[in-house]
């Protein structure tokens, strides 16, 4: 049986699957970061309007909206932290697989 070919094929499949998963998580992370930035910008605009007195929104409504955005931003930050952790784990796994593959190639090259 040709074990080197089987091992190389399995390593290739693992690397490809891990890269696809990392790419998907990176896209999710970018989307969440964009939402987070948009929420922060809306909060800044509301704060600026309040300071300049151009906002006709009732202060109670504004305070409620601010609390909702703070909760929303906290949830997004938590999701981002989870995605970053998964990406780091994926990168670590890729490094392990790559080092094992390199070691295997070195043994077979001798």
N, C-alpha and C positions, 0 to 999 in steps of 0.2 A: 504494500500500500504506500502511496506517496504522501507521507505525513507533512513534509515541508510545504507542499502545495496546498494542502488542506488548512494548515495553520495560517499560511499567508492569506488565503481566501477569507478565513474567519476574521483575521485581523482587519482586512480591508472592509469587510461588512460592518464590523464594529465601529471603525473610524468613520465610515460614511454615515451610518445611522446617528452616531453621536454628533457629527457636524451638522446634519439636518436639524436635529433637536436643538442644538445651540443656536442655529440661525433663526429658528422659529421663536425661541425664547428672547433672542435679541430684538426681534421685531416687536414682540409683545412689550418688552421693556421700553423701547422707543415710543410706542403708542401711549403707554402709561406716563412716561416722562412728559410727553407733549400735553396730555390732559392736566397734569400737575402744574405745568408752566402756565397753561391757559387759566386755570383756576386762580393761581397767584396773581396773574395780570388783572383779572376781573376784580379781585380783592383790592389791588392797588388803585385801580380806577375808582372804585367805590369810596375808598379812603380819601383820595384826592378830591372827589366831588363833595364829600362831607366837609373836608377842611375848607374848601373854597365856598361852601354854602350854595353850590349849584345843584345839589341833589335835593329833590323834593320828597324823597322816600322818608317815611316815618322812621325815627331812630330805632324803635322796637323791631320793625321789620328788618332793618339793616343789621341789627344785632343778631337776630335769628338767622338771617342768611349767612352772616359771618360764622356763626357757630356751626352751621351745616357744612360750609366750605372747609372749616378746620377739621371736622370729622371726615369729610370726603378726602381731603389731602392726607390725613393720617392713614386712611385705608389704602390710598394709592402708594404712599411711602412703604407701608407694610408689604404690599404686593411686589413693589420694586425690590425690596430687601430679599424676599423669597426668590424672585427671579435671579437676582445677582448671586444668591447662594447656589441655586441650581446650575447657573453658568459656571461658577467656580468649581463645583463638583464635576461637571462635564469636562472642563479643562484638565482637572486633576486626573480624571479617568483616561483622557486622551494621552496625557503624558506617560501614565503607567503603561498603557497599551503600546505606545510608541517606543518606550524604553525596552519593553519585553521583545518587541518586534526587532529592534536594533540588535539586542543581545542575541536573539535567535539567528538573525542574518550573520552576525559575527561568528557564531559557532559553525554555521554551515559554510562560511567562506573559507574556513581553515582546512 
